[in-house]
Amino acid sequence: MPAIITKNLQKIFNKGKNNEFLAIKGINLSIDEGEFIAITGSSGCGKSTLLNLISTIDSPTEGKIYIYDKEISNMSDDEKAILRRKIFGFVFQQFNLINSLTVLENITMPMRLEDLNKKKAEERARLLIKQVGLDGKENNKISEISGGQMQRVAIARALANNPKIILADEPTGNLDSKSGMQIMEILKDLNKSGITLIIVTHDLNIANTAERIIKIKDGEIVES
């Protein structure tokens, strides 16, 4: 069953102006539920733009996106926000954690946004902390842990609301090679559990761990 389908997807920045830029050029793509996909290409090729469109963070200029057969172009911003919370888990290169909060507080935040009570949210967060190998770090502030540990927190946070799809944009980009491979092992294990995993990376060593590589050049798919 396809988890994501795009049809003639286009994204134009500064449309109608002298510096108009066509970032995504008519991309047709189908990603099945449970797949592990790596989207790769040189800097500026459009791979992160494609991820932002798939995730509904950004909107296409033309074309359609289907998430589990639901066409999203007519959704309101609020409906897209709900879809993101229920379907997607996000892992970013810059972690996007709140430094003033503890590890536990960062992970419980998405659950609290879904109105899960504090006790149940903390119970699940502790299970996730154990799952990503951060036992004993629950009460540490984010500023007190390493980059590799921050990315583990980000993965646990991404799993908080039981996502069907994890979107990871350069998840190892700010890590040393050892920490990066440890993060990839966690992500691959999640994929083996049935979660669809889509990673954007410029690192071919990371891309080669995926089941399928989608290469982007100048906003177009050149290999899939």
C-alpha positions in Angstrom: 0.0 0.0 0.0 1.4 3.4 -0.9 2.1 5.7 2.1 2.9 8.7 -0.1 2.2 9.5 -3.7 3.2 12.7 -5.6 1.9 13.6 -9.0 3.5 16.2 -11.2 4.8 18.0 -8.1 6.3 21.4 -8.7 7.6 24.1 -6.4 8.5 27.6 -7.6 10.1 30.1 -5.3 9.4 33.9 -5.9 6.8 33.0 -8.5 6.1 35.8 -11.0 9.2 37.7 -10.1 12.5 38.3 -12.0 14.3 35.9 -9.7 11.8 33.1 -10.0 13.3 29.7 -9.3 11.8 26.3 -10.1 13.1 24.1 -7.3 11.0 21.0 -7.9 10.1 20.0 -11.5 7.2 17.7 -12.0 8.2 14.9 -9.6 6.1 11.7 -9.7 6.9 9.4 -6.8 5.4 6.5 -4.9 6.6 5.3 -1.5 5.1 2.2 -0.1 4.2 1.7 3.6 7.2 0.3 5.4 9.9 1.3 2.9 13.2 2.8 3.8 14.0 5.5 1.3 17.1 7.7 1.0 16.7 10.9 -1.0 20.1 12.1 -2.1 21.8 14.7 -4.3 24.2 17.6 -4.2 23.5 20.8 -2.1 20.7 22.8 -3.6 19.3 20.0 -5.8 15.8 20.2 -4.1 15.9 17.2 -1.8 15.0 19.1 1.4 12.3 21.0 -0.5 10.8 17.7 -1.6 10.8 16.5 2.0 9.1 19.7 3.1 6.4 19.3 0.5 5.8 15.6 1.4 5.5 16.6 5.1 3.0 19.4 4.4 5.4 21.9 6.0 5.4 23.7 2.6 2.9 23.7 -0.2 3.5 22.8 -3.9 3.0 25.4 -6.6 1.4 22.7 -8.8 0.7 19.0 -8.5 -0.9 16.7 -5.9 0.3 14.9 -2.8 -1.5 11.9 -1.4 -0.9 10.7 2.2 -2.5 7.3 2.6 -4.8 8.0 -0.3 -5.9 11.4 1.2 -5.2 14.3 -1.2 -3.9 17.2 1.0 -4.0 20.2 -1.3 -7.4 21.3 0.0 -6.6 20.9 3.6 -6.6 23.9 5.9 -3.4 24.8 7.9 -5.0 23.3 11.0 -5.9 20.1 9.2 -2.3 19.8 8.0 -1.0 20.4 11.5 -3.1 17.6 12.8 -2.0 15.3 10.0 1.6 16.1 10.8 1.1 15.3 14.5 -0.7 12.0 13.8 1.2 10.6 10.8 4.7 12.0 10.8 7.7 12.0 13.2 10.4 14.5 12.4 14.2 14.3 12.9 16.3 17.3 11.9 20.0 17.9 11.5 19.9 20.8 14.1 17.9 18.6 16.5 15.3 21.4 17.2 15.1 20.6 20.9 14.4 23.1 23.7 17.6 23.5 25.6 16.0 24.8 28.8 13.9 21.7 29.1 14.9 18.2 30.3 15.2 15.2 28.1 11.9 13.9 29.5 10.1 17.2 29.0 11.2 17.4 25.4 9.9 13.9 24.6 6.6 14.4 26.4 5.8 17.7 24.6 4.2 16.2 21.5 2.0 13.9 23.6 0.9 16.8 25.8 -0.1 18.7 22.6 -2.4 15.7 21.9 -3.9 16.1 25.4 -2.4 12.9 26.8 -2.3 13.3 30.6 1.1 14.0 32.2 1.4 10.7 33.9 0.8 8.6 30.8 3.0 10.9 28.7 5.9 10.5 31.1 5.4 6.7 31.2 5.7 6.5 27.4 8.6 8.9 27.4 10.5 6.8 29.8 10.0 3.7 27.6 11.2 5.7 24.6 14.2 6.9 26.5 15.1 3.3 27.2 14.5 2.4 23.6 17.0 4.9 22.3 19.6 4.1 25.0 19.4 7.1 27.2 18.6 5.5 30.5 19.6 7.8 33.4 19.4 11.0 31.2 15.7 11.7 31.9 16.4 14.8 34.0 19.3 16.2 32.2 18.9 19.5 30.4 19.5 19.3 26.6 22.5 21.6 27.1 24.1 19.0 29.3 24.2 16.1 26.8 26.3 15.4 23.7 25.2 15.8 20.1 24.7 12.1 19.6 22.5 12.0 22.7 20.5 15.0 21.4 19.7 13.2 18.2 18.6 10.2 20.3 16.2 12.5 22.2 15.0 13.9 18.8 14.2 10.3 17.6 12.4 9.5 20.9 10.4 12.7 20.5 9.6 11.8 16.9 8.2 8.5 18.1 6.1 10.0 20.9 2.8 9.9 19.1 3.3 6.6 17.3 4.0 7.9 13.8 3.5 5.9 10.7 6.2 7.8 8.8 9.5 9.2 10.0 11.1 12.0 8.0 14.7 12.6 8.7 16.6 15.6 7.2 20.4 15.0 7.4 20.0 13.2 10.7 23.7 12.5 11.0 24.9 15.7 9.5 26.1 17.2 12.8 27.5 14.0 14.3 30.9 12.2 14.2 30.9 9.0 12.2 30.5 6.7 15.2 27.5 8.6 16.6 26.1 8.8 13.0 26.2 5.1 12.5 24.6 4.5 15.9 21.7 6.8 15.0 21.3 5.0 11.7 21.1 1.7 13.5 18.3 3.1 15.7 16.4 4.4 12.6 16.9 1.1 10.7 15.5 -0.9 13.7 12.4 1.4 13.7 11.9 0.7 10.0 12.1 -3.0 10.7 9.3 -2.5 13.1 7.1 -1.3 10.3 7.6 2.5 10.3 8.1 4.0 6.9 11.5 5.8 6.9 12.5 8.6 4.5 15.9 10.1 4.9 17.4 13.1 3.1 21.2 12.9 3.0 24.2 14.0 0.9 26.3 11.2 2.5 26.4 8.2 0.1 27.5 5.9 3.0 24.2 6.7 4.7 22.2 6.5 1.6 23.5 3.1 0.8 22.0 1.7 3.9 18.5 2.3 2.5 16.4 -0.2 0.5 15.9 2.4 -2.3 17.8 5.5 -3.2 16.1 8.4 -5.0 18.6 10.7 -6.6 17.6 14.3 -7.3 19.4 16.7 -9.6 18.2 20.2 -10.4 14.8 19.5 -9.0 14.2 16.3 -10.9 14.4 12.6 -10.1 17.3 11.1 -12.1 17.3 7.7 -10.4 14.9 5.8 -8.2 
